[in-house]
């Protein structure tokens, strides 16, 4: 029997082993200049995963988002080298860490043409092979994010040529292809692991008009509503010919950063400004639309903004929980400082910094302290919400 999401927003009190999650940046796309990024490598996490996971215990974090590098595992069709993944999986098991594994975080093997049916077929076989391997390794209820940020990837890779496949004006076509691939992967995984759970992550945004012109108001709202397209396609609410059905939506992952609100074709809306929309209301809208459990699957800020931003996120989640929104967790992302995609600049966004020669990382103490306090700050609100959801 295939495990299906309830679809009514009613879930066990906790889907994840801790409310706070560590998010390890695992992007592996090719930039427009052809250079392959590998953030698991450049942050040192791939090498030092066991030490990184052990550092989570002091913060009472028992859950993480992490990723596989498909381009390293399947260098030739149908031949899998698990050497880049198995050490990470075993390290997670050794640390008793629950992990949501990204199967495709913008990167794919070089011999694949993403526009062709073979991309969907290969990805499904790869996903099934991952599920079979994890089952053999004793993971009975795996969590996966099949394709990270379908909406963002469609724009970045299909509309503006920011990274692979480097297209312009083909965003909708790419979105459809990524939805097909995600559905095929879910089916392949469920054949191997019927109890598997899936987090479908996409940016949560707010876009409004900077004027009162009716055409701009309509365009801004159309742009804002486009954030729901990938989830709607997976659920079969749009373009049902792609194969979408409601059971392909399990857990909704909302990625939310300080730059996720802006005026249509204009400036960013800063937190604290009149037109800034509170996150709690955005989460309520998301839950009302899909009636699924929600995860803040990515959130974070840079440098001195890290602690104030986390406080804001926690405050808004408290409000959302009080309004009946089943928020299941907050994932700080990236959890490690990292080199910027475009220029390798040092990005101090993490809870921990770069590793030394022994894999030791210095923590950003103010953020460590703040994260450790989140369970208590959320606890009472979560308990009340759990009681409400179970009635």
Secondary structure in CASP SS format (residue, H / E / C, confidence):
PFRMAT SS
TARGET T0000
AUTHOR 0000-0000-0000
METHOD secondary structure of the structure
MODEL  1
X C 1.00
X C 1.00
X C 1.00
X C 1.00
X C 1.00
X C 1.00
X C 1.00
X C 1.00
X C 1.00
X C 1.00
X C 1.00
X C 1.00
X C 1.00
X C 1.00
X C 1.00
X C 1.00
X C 1.00
X C 1.00
X C 1.00
X E 1.00
X E 1.00
X E 1.00
X E 1.00
X C 1.00
X C 1.00
X C 1.00
X C 1.00
X C 1.00
X C 1.00
X E 1.00
X E 1.00
X C 1.00
X C 1.00
X C 1.00
X C 1.00
X E 1.00
X C 1.00
X C 1.00
X H 1.00
X H 1.00
X H 1.00
X H 1.00
X C 1.00
X C 1.00
X H 1.00
X H 1.00
X H 1.00
X H 1.00
X H 1.00
X H 1.00
X H 1.00
X H 1.00
X H 1.00
X H 1.00
X C 1.00
X C 1.00
X H 1.00
X H 1.00
X H 1.00
X C 1.00
X C 1.00
X C 1.00
X E 1.00
X E 1.00
X E 1.00
X E 1.00
X E 1.00
X C 1.00
X C 1.00
X H 1.00
X H 1.00
X H 1.00
X H 1.00
X C 1.00
X C 1.00
X E 1.00
X C 1.00
X C 1.00
X E 1.00
X C 1.00
X C 1.00
X H 1.00
X H 1.00
X H 1.00
X C 1.00
X H 1.00
X H 1.00
X H 1.00
X H 1.00
X H 1.00
X H 1.00
X H 1.00
X H 1.00
X H 1.00
X C 1.00
X C 1.00
X C 1.00
X E 1.00
X E 1.00
X E 1.00
X E 1.00
X E 1.00
X E 1.00
X E 1.00
X C 1.00
X C 1.00
X C 1.00
X C 1.00
X C 1.00
X C 1.00
X C 1.00
X C 1.00
X C 1.00
X C 1.00
X C 1.00
X C 1.00
X H 1.00
X H 1.00
X H 1.00
X H 1.00
X H 1.00
X H 1.00
X H 1.00
X H 1.00
X H 1.00
X H 1.00
X H 1.00
X H 1.00
X H 1.00
X H 1.00
X H 1.00
X H 1.00
X H 1.00
X H 1.00
X H 1.00
X H 1.00
X C 1.00
X C 1.00
X C 1.00
X C 1.00
X C 1.00
X C 1.00
X E 1.00
X E 1.00
X E 1.00
X E 1.00
X E 1.00
X C 1.00
X C 1.00
X H 1.00
X H 1.00
X H 1.00
X H 1.00
X H 1.00
X H 1.00
X H 1.00
X H 1.00
X H 1.00
X C 1.00
X E 1.00
X C 1.00
X C 1.00
X E 1.00
X C 1.00
X C 1.00
X C 1.00
X C 1.00
X E 1.00
X C 1.00
X C 1.00
X H 1.00
X H 1.00
X H 1.00
X H 1.00
X H 1.00
X H 1.00
X H 1.00
X H 1.00
X H 1.00
X H 1.00
X H 1.00
X H 1.00
X H 1.00
X H 1.00
X H 1.00
X H 1.00
X H 1.00
X H 1.00
X H 1.00
X H 1.00
X H 1.00
X H 1.00
X C 1.00
X C 1.00
X C 1.00
X C 1.00
X E 1.00
X E 1.00
X E 1.00
X E 1.00
X E 1.00
X E 1.00
X E 1.00
X C 1.00
X C 1.00
X E 1.00
X E 1.00
X E 1.00
X C 1.00
X C 1.00
X C 1.00
X C 1.00
X C 1.00
X H 1.00
X H 1.00
X H 1.00
X H 1.00
X H 1.00
X H 1.00
X H 1.00
X H 1.00
X H 1.00
X H 1.00
X H 1.00
X H 1.00
X H 1.00
X H 1.00
X H 1.00
X H 1.00
X H 1.00
X H 1.00
X H 1.00
X H 1.00
X H 1.00
X H 1.00
X C 1.00
X C 1.00
X C 1.00
X C 1.00
X H 1.00
X H 1.00
X H 1.00
X C 1.00
X C 1.00
X C 1.00
X H 1.00
X H 1.00
X H 1.00
X C 1.00
X C 1.00
X E 1.00
X E 1.00
X E 1.00
X E 1.00
X E 1.00
X C 1.00
X C 1.00
X C 1.00
X C 1.00
X C 1.00
X E 1.00
X E 1.00
X E 1.00
X C 1.00
X C 1.00
X C 1.00
X C 1.00
X E 1.00
X C 1.00
X C 1.00
X C 1.00
X C 1.00
X C 1.00
X C 1.00
X C 1.00
X C 1.00
X C 1.00
X C 1.00
X H 1.00
X H 1.00
X H 1.00
X H 1.00
X H 1.00
X H 1.00
X H 1.00
X H 1.00
X H 1.00
X H 1.00
X H 1.00
X H 1.00
X C 1.00
X C 1.00
X C 1.00
X E 1.00
X E 1.00
X E 1.00
X E 1.00
X E 1.00
X E 1.00
X C 1.00
X C 1.00
X C 1.00
X C 1.00
X C 1.00
X H 1.00
X H 1.00
X H 1.00
X H 1.00
X H 1.00
X H 1.00
X H 1.00
X H 1.00
X H 1.00
X H 1.00
X H 1.00
X H 1.00
X H 1.00
X H 1.00
X H 1.00
X H 1.00
X H 1.00
X H 1.00
X C 1.00
X C 1.00
X C 1.00
X C 1.00
X E 1.00
X E 1.00
X E 1.00
X E 1.00
X E 1.00
X E 1.00
X E 1.00
X C 1.00
X C 1.00
X E 1.00
X C 1.00
X E 1.00
X E 1.00
X C 1.00
X C 1.00
X C 1.00
X C 1.00
X C 1.00
X C 1.00
X E 1.00
X E 1.00
X C 1.00
X C 1.00
X C 1.00
X C 1.00
X E 1.00
X E 1.00
X E 1.00
X E 1.00
X C 1.00
X C 1.00
X C 1.00
X C 1.00
X C 1.00
X E 1.00
X E 1.00
X E 1.00
X C 1.00
X H 1.00
X H 1.00
X H 1.00
X H 1.00
X H 1.00
X H 1.00
X H 1.00
X H 1.00
X H 1.00
X H 1.00
X H 1.00
X H 1.00
X H 1.00
X H 1.00
X H 1.00
X H 1.00
X H 1.00
X H 1.00
X H 1.00
X H 1.00
X H 1.00
X H 1.00
X H 1.00
X H 1.00
X H 1.00
X H 1.00
X C 1.00
END
